[in-house]
Amino acid sequence: MVKATTGMPVMNWRKPDIQFVSVAVDETRGGCLPTRWTLPTDIRRISFYDGTQPTHRCSQPSGPQLIAVPSVIGWHQANAERVLGSYAYSVSVSTEESATAPAGTVISETPLAGSMAYQGTTVSIVVATAPPPGPAPPAVVPDVVGMTQSDAILALAAAGFSVQVTTQWECDPHDSCGAVAGQVWLETPPGGAVADPNSTVIIWV
């Protein structure tokens, strides 16, 4: 065989140009293209050689069918809308605060899941939203007496408090009372007290 092909020119054979296309068909009606009212359970996506795929639309179902509404309770909103839309239902969305259901999930639907309704009917779904956060727990006021004004403000701000500064000598510095300029000598509420976060602590410097 080697001798028989010796001296023959090398041929660059072209690979066949074969392409596939994926088409959704109604496999319960002979593989025609589904209509708007075809149930998603009757549809299957099949790969065809390009040029051999079906192109004719099914004649049935030609109008809305009376079918059971699928349950989408507990589904995320986007998935719920996609599933209901695949059954040719319109979808109306409203929201409601829920302390138990994850935000963004469906907590109710009307008509009820399992009830019979014609395709094209509007299914109303209620989607959970998170309740507003409750009040922050009380916080302990840091003891900033003896700190410099800047350090005291930083410590109080880190604990969640606003700060009001009052400039006033603790005593007459000329009396050698030990007062230090720029140092906190009084705060209210006092250090160690419990107060609402974001409330104001007054310091005297």
For each residue, the residues with C-beta under 8 A, 3 or more apart:
1: 4 5
2: 5 6
3: 6
4: 1
5: 1 2 8
6: 2 3
7:
8: 5
9:
10:
11:
12:
13:
14: 17
15:
16:
17: 14
18: 49 50
19: 49 50
20: 47 48 49 50
21: 47 48 50 53
22: 45 46 47 48
23: 33 45 46 47 48 53 54
24: 33 34 43 44 45
25: 31 32 33 34 43 44 45 46 54
26: 29 30 31 32 33 34 35 38 42 43 58
27: 31 42 43 44 46
28: 42
29: 26 32 42 58 60
30: 26
31: 25 26 27 46 54
32: 25 26 29 54 56 57 58 59
33: 23 24 25 26 54 55 56 57 58
34: 24 25 26 38 42 43 58
35: 26 38 57 58 60 61 62
36: 88
37: 61 62 63 64 65 88 119
38: 26 34 35 42 43 58 61
39: 42 43 65 67 87
40: 43 86 87
41:
42: 26 27 28 29 34 38 39
43: 24 25 26 27 34 38 39 40
44: 24 25 27
45: 22 23 24 25
46: 22 23 25 27 31
47: 20 21 22 23
48: 20 21 22 23 52 53 54
49: 18 19 20 52 53
50: 18 19 20 21 53
51:
52: 48 49
53: 21 23 48 49 50
54: 23 25 31 32 33 48
55: 33
56: 32 33
57: 32 33 35
58: 26 29 32 33 34 35 38 61
59: 32 62
60: 29 35
61: 35 37 38 58 65
62: 35 37 59
63: 37
64: 37 88 118 119 120
65: 37 39 61 118 119
66: 116 117 118
67: 39 87 116 117 118 119
68: 114 115 116
69: 87 89 109 111 112 113 114 115 116 117 123
70: 83 84 87 113
71: 109 113 114
72: 75 79 80 83 84 106 109 113 125
73: 106 107 108 109 113
74: 101 105 106
75: 72 79 80 83 105 106
76: 79 80 104 105 106
77: 80 81 93 104 105 106 125 127
78: 81 82
79: 72 75 76 82 83
80: 72 75 76 77 83 84 91 106 109 125
81: 77 78 84 85 91 93 125
82: 78 79 85 86
83: 70 72 75 79 80 86 87
84: 70 72 80 81 87 89 91 123 125
85: 81 82 88 89 91
86: 40 82 83
87: 39 40 67 69 70 83 84 119
88: 36 37 64 85 119 120
89: 69 84 85 117 119 120 121 122 123
90: 120 121 122 123
91: 80 81 84 85 122 123 124 125
92: 122 123 124 125
93: 77 81 124 125 126 127
94: 124 125 126 127
95: 126 127 128 129
96: 107 126 127 128 129
97: 128 129 130 131 132
98: 101 103 107 128 129 130 131
99: 131
100:
101: 74 98 105 107 128
102: 105 128
103: 98 128 129 130
104: 76 77 127 128 129
105: 74 75 76 77 101 102 127 128
106: 72 73 74 75 76 77 80 109 125 126 127 128
107: 73 96 98 101 126 127 128
108: 73 125 126
109: 69 71 72 73 80 106 112 113 123 124 125 126
110: 123 124
111: 69 115 117 121 123
112: 69 109 115
113: 69 70 71 72 73 109
114: 68 69 71
115: 68 69 111 112
116: 66 67 68 69
117: 66 67 69 89 111 121 123
118: 64 65 66 67 121
119: 37 64 65 67 87 88 89
120: 64 88 89 90
121: 89 90 111 117 118
122: 89 90 91 92
123: 69 84 89 90 91 92 109 110 111 117
124: 91 92 93 94 109 110
125: 72 77 80 81 84 91 92 93 94 106 108 109
126: 93 94 95 96 106 107 108 109
127: 77 93 94 95 96 104 105 106 107
128: 95 96 97 98 101 102 103 104 105 106 107
129: 95 96 97 98 103 104
130: 97 98 103
131: 97 98 99
132: 97
133:
134:
135: 196
136: 139 160 196 197 198
137: 197
138: 194 195 196 197
139: 136 159 160 161 194 195 196 197
140: 159 192 193 194
141: 156 159 161 187 189 190 191 192 193 194 195 201
142: 155 156 158 159 191
143: 187 190 191 192
144: 147 151 152 155 156 184 187 191 203
145: 184 185 186 187 191
146: 183 184 185
147: 144 151 152 155 183 184
148: 151 152 182 183 184
149: 152 153 165 182 183 184 203 205
150: 153 154
151: 144 147 148 154 155
152: 144 147 148 149 155 156 163 184 187 203 205
153: 149 150 156 157 163 165 203
154: 150 151 157 158
155: 142 144 147 151 152 158 159
156: 141 142 144 152 153 159 161 162 163 201 203
157: 153 154 160 161 162 163
158: 142 154 155
159: 139 140 141 142 155 156 197
160: 136 139 157 197 198
161: 139 141 156 157 195 197 198 199 200 201
162: 156 157 198 199 200 201
163: 152 153 156 157 200 201 202 203
164: 200 201 202 203
165: 149 153 202 203 205
166: 202 203 204 205
167: 204 205
168: 204 205
169: 172 173 179
170: 177 179 185 186 204
171: 175 177 178 179
172: 169 175 177
173: 169 176 177 179 181
174:
175: 171 172
176: 173
177: 170 171 172 173
178: 171
179: 169 170 171 173 183 185
180: 183
181: 173
182: 148 149 205
183: 146 147 148 149 179 180 205
184: 144 145 146 147 148 149 152 187 203 204 205
185: 145 146 170 179 204 205
186: 145 170 203 204
187: 141 143 144 145 152 184 190 191 201 202 203 204
188: 201 202
189: 141 193 195 201
190: 141 143 187 193
191: 141 142 143 144 145 187
192: 140 141 143
193: 140 141 189 190
194: 138 139 140 141
195: 138 139 141 161 189 199 201
196: 135 136 138 139 199
197: 136 137 138 139 159 160 161
198: 136 160 161 162
199: 161 162 195 196
200: 161 162 163 164
201: 141 156 161 162 163 164 187 188 189 195
202: 163 164 165 166 187 188
203: 144 149 152 153 156 163 164 165 166 184 186 187
204: 166 167 168 170 184 185 186 187
205: 149 152 165 166 167 168 182 183 184 185
